[in-house]
Amino acid sequence: MPITTTAHHQPYTTPRGTASIAFLSVIAYAFIVLFTITTAQETQFIYNGFKGAINNLRLDGLAQIHKNGLLQLTDFTQRKTSHSFYSKPVIFGRNHLSFSTCFVFAMHPQIVNHSGHGIVFVISPSMNLRYTGLAQEYLGLFNSSNNGKPSNHVFGVEFDSQQNAVFKDINDNHVGIDVNSLISADPVPVSYYSDKERVWKTLRLSSGRPMQAWIDYDGVEMSINVTVGPIDESKPSKTLLSKHLDLSPILLDSMYIGFSSATGLVSNSHYLLGWSWNQSGRAQDLDLSKLPSLPKFKSHWSRLNQVIVSVLLSVTSLAVLLIGGVAWVIRRKRYAELEESWEQVYAPHRFSYKDLFTATRGFRDSELLGVGGFGKVYKGVLPSTGVLVAVKRVSHDSRQGMKEFVAEVASMRRLTHRNLVPLLGYCRRKGELLLVYEYMLHGSLDKFLFTRDEKSSKLCWSQRLKIIKGVASALLYLHEEWEQVVLHRDIKASNVLLDAGMNARLGDFGLARLYDHNSDPRTTHLVGTIGYIAPEANRTRVPSTRTDVFAFGMLLFEVGCGRRPIDPQADTPEDVILVDRVYNCWKKGAILEASDPKLEGDYVKEEMELVLRLGLLCSNPKPQERPTMRQVVKYLNHNPLLPEIPSDYNPEGSDFLVEGWGASSSLPSSSFPPSSSETMSIACASSTNSVLQSGR
Ligand SMILES: *[C@@H]1O[C@H](CO)[C@@H](O)[C@H](O)[C@H]1NC(C)=O
């Protein structure tokens, strides 16, 4: 280790004067130099690592020098102090208080983010701080009785990685000047100026990484400058802490320089890698390439702790995995769809369940439009396009016949008529089929016809007639004008929807077929809604265009009379069955008496009569005498004129409805007529006597 000795301050000599004066001066100068050599010895040193420095350092407490020259100040032992002093005193005098030092240190916390106490660069009159300095927040410098006393004559620069309220620490990562006291004067958070990036950057003391500190005191200017920086950059051009400070009352002639630190309940391992000191100019730069390397930081936790931590970690990761897995399964299940290879053909008609789920806000009750014929209908907004849709969830237990049905859905998509609700596509899940329709702004016709709230939704006669003509036109299209005959099988006011222009749009077409495809061959299904089912369909279970016409007749009555086909709450028993009521009025020669009182007579008499009489014709118990839809459309346009009701017309045939049902029980009025027009699908085992069969 190089030890050079120089005088700090050159004595003043005058250029004037004689040779003798010059000679004397030279002599005097030589004396002064000599004096300085003997008194202010070893004012400069540099350690690039501390290999072999043991004789020049006084270590106590936890301090030790590793084989590679690394000076370890503290380890994770709790509540201990540690000091490393340069073992010879440094001499300060009235005229040479200046000093410059730089060192490389590292702080490795025992627990990440819970750093222990810091390091203090210290100038002290004694090396025996181990007797007077306490551990923990006292940093091995002072004790509770001498802290703050001017008699200490201790100067320190603390690099503190813990915040202690008692000593007014600003944070857990600060640098402060400690003059006789642990309460630092003007502490600052640790940061350095990056000359490359021209910004101040935070430096974390207890990062475990080596960093450099420069402490320069100018005894003439009486200013102290502290600078820090990462190990891989040269000394920053800007100092971190700069302060006017008169050290003359503190620094005695002979002082010791070194480092003090302490551990607490949680500690840092402190390391010193190199140290340079100079009292006659700037401290020599450390040769970073010669510095010892830090140990590979391993957790100093006990084996037990390690086991506990690893167990905890594995349990946590297992739990995370499990939760993730469950979430994944739930998500998969939630959005699971059924899709088979044969469906690829229909891919363009398919909606993803996830989209429909999002569209209907998870099929929330608030989005429920109604409980329709085959399931619940929800309002939705398609996430991709923002298009309003109605999504019908049809429960479908059997996969049998699904192929045919999907084929039919695909073909139903091709059914386009201005009076049909457009079917946009479908989606299939286990036990469930979802049909996506265009959303109809005004909802279903029955709400307008049967509502008690008269103001909001009264349909005037011209609107009603337009609706009737629209439905008739749609049915004609289904029966005769498309490439194959499509039976609706569930015509009723609640299946007639009204679009933004109050045009009638027939919905739910073709759906009844689902039950045929789904059916067990040993059972037959009666599809339709009580009150709308033609008598012969009750017997034979064979739907036809004529059974559709029968139901259309009922729809005509509903629109004309503003009543449901069966009204258990009617004032008189004769009025319960709507067709009987109309028939009786007709027989009396006063068919208009059956008209909807809500219209208050505000209708074209001929048209009302036409509608009601056409209703009677359509609901003729003899199927072969009912008109076809083509004829119906023509009659509605008065071309040709409506034929007379046949003299043998007898609506008695419909009585069986009530008899048949009434025989088993009187239907609860709350559910019958169905408030939202539930479709009754009655599966009757053909081998047993059903109520319907016995009723006949
Ligand atoms: C504190 O330190 C002073 C010396 O500065 C010493 O005289 C005193 O005994 C110490 N007190 C305790 C409590 O250690």
The ligand as an SDF file (V2000), in Angstrom:
LIG
                    3D

 14 14  0  0  0  0  0  0  0  0999 V2000
  -22.1030    6.3920   26.6590 C   0  0  0  0  0  0  0  0  0  0  0  0
  -20.8910    6.7820   26.1410 O   0  0  0  0  0  0  0  0  0  0  0  0
  -20.0950    7.5800   27.0290 C   0  0  0  0  0  0  0  0  0  0  0  0
  -18.8360    7.9550   26.3140 C   0  0  0  0  0  0  0  0  0  0  0  0
  -19.1510    8.7640   25.2210 O   0  0  0  0  0  0  0  0  0  0  0  0
  -19.8030    6.7960   28.2620 C   0  0  0  0  0  0  0  0  0  0  0  0
  -19.0910    7.5590   29.1570 O   0  0  0  0  0  0  0  0  0  0  0  0
  -21.0860    6.3260   28.8930 C   0  0  0  0  0  0  0  0  0  0  0  0
  -20.8290    5.4700   29.9520 O   0  0  0  0  0  0  0  0  0  0  0  0
  -21.9160    5.5860   27.8740 C   0  0  0  0  0  0  0  0  0  0  0  0
  -23.1770    5.3000   28.4790 N   0  0  0  0  0  0  0  0  0  0  0  0
  -23.7460    4.0660   28.3530 C   0  0  0  0  0  0  0  0  0  0  0  0
  -25.0800    3.9620   28.9610 C   0  0  0  0  0  0  0  0  0  0  0  0
  -23.2070    3.1720   27.7500 O   0  0  0  0  0  0  0  0  0  0  0  0
  1  2  1  0
  1 10  1  0
  2  3  1  0
  3  4  1  0
  3  6  1  0
  4  5  1  0
  6  7  1  0
  6  8  1  0
  8  9  1  0
  8 10  1  0
 10 11  1  0
 11 12  1  0
 12 13  1  0
 12 14  2  0
M  END
$$$$
